[in-house]
Amino acid sequence: MDKIKKGKFGEKQALKYLVKHGYNIIDYNYYSRYGEIDIIATYMGCYVFVEVKTRSSAEYGTPAESVSISKQRKMSKTALDYISKKNLFDTAVRFDVVEVFLTDIGYNINHIQNAFEEVL
């Protein structure tokens, strides 16, 4: 499976996982001039900005470890752009990472809530 197909597969599985666990999907693959956020959802009154990382091995570290400070800054700025456009200034927000590990027989998901704080 090439990198793009692997990423799209992981995002699809993450969407299913989040819906199954009570998240309301608001948007996905949201782009701004600052970057992209894979999934935007609400959960218990909180807006959740989700980065999905899909890996078939941990040879280069866990998927969450690949969410660098630079990526966190881009997500934070993109989230602020979204919040501004939607006028959501008084809304609680958090940043999650969903790791999708591909295996020979399927996949496993690890959902890390509050994976990082807003970084600007």
Secondary structure in CASP SS format (residue, H / E / C, confidence):
PFRMAT SS
TARGET T0000
AUTHOR 0000-0000-0000
METHOD secondary structure of the structure
MODEL  1
M C 1.00
D C 1.00
K H 1.00
I H 1.00
K H 1.00
K H 1.00
G H 1.00
K H 1.00
F H 1.00
G H 1.00
E H 1.00
K H 1.00
Q H 1.00
A H 1.00
L H 1.00
K H 1.00
Y H 1.00
L H 1.00
V H 1.00
K H 1.00
H C 1.00
G C 1.00
Y C 1.00
N E 1.00
I E 1.00
I E 1.00
D E 1.00
Y E 1.00
N E 1.00
Y E 1.00
Y E 1.00
S E 1.00
R C 1.00
Y C 1.00
G E 1.00
E E 1.00
I E 1.00
D E 1.00
I E 1.00
I E 1.00
A E 1.00
T E 1.00
Y E 1.00
M C 1.00
G C 1.00
C E 1.00
Y E 1.00
V E 1.00
F E 1.00
V E 1.00
E E 1.00
V E 1.00
K E 1.00
T E 1.00
R E 1.00
S C 1.00
S C 1.00
A C 1.00
E C 1.00
Y C 1.00
G C 1.00
T C 1.00
P C 1.00
A H 1.00
E H 1.00
S H 1.00
V C 1.00
S C 1.00
I H 1.00
S H 1.00
K H 1.00
Q H 1.00
R H 1.00
K H 1.00
M H 1.00
S H 1.00
K H 1.00
T H 1.00
A H 1.00
L H 1.00
D H 1.00
Y H 1.00
I H 1.00
S H 1.00
K H 1.00
K H 1.00
N C 1.00
L C 1.00
F C 1.00
D C 1.00
T C 1.00
A E 1.00
V E 1.00
R E 1.00
F E 1.00
D E 1.00
V E 1.00
V E 1.00
E E 1.00
V E 1.00
F E 1.00
L E 1.00
T E 1.00
D C 1.00
I C 1.00
G E 1.00
Y E 1.00
N E 1.00
I E 1.00
N E 1.00
H E 1.00
I E 1.00
Q E 1.00
N E 1.00
A E 1.00
F E 1.00
E C 1.00
E C 1.00
V C 1.00
L C 1.00
END
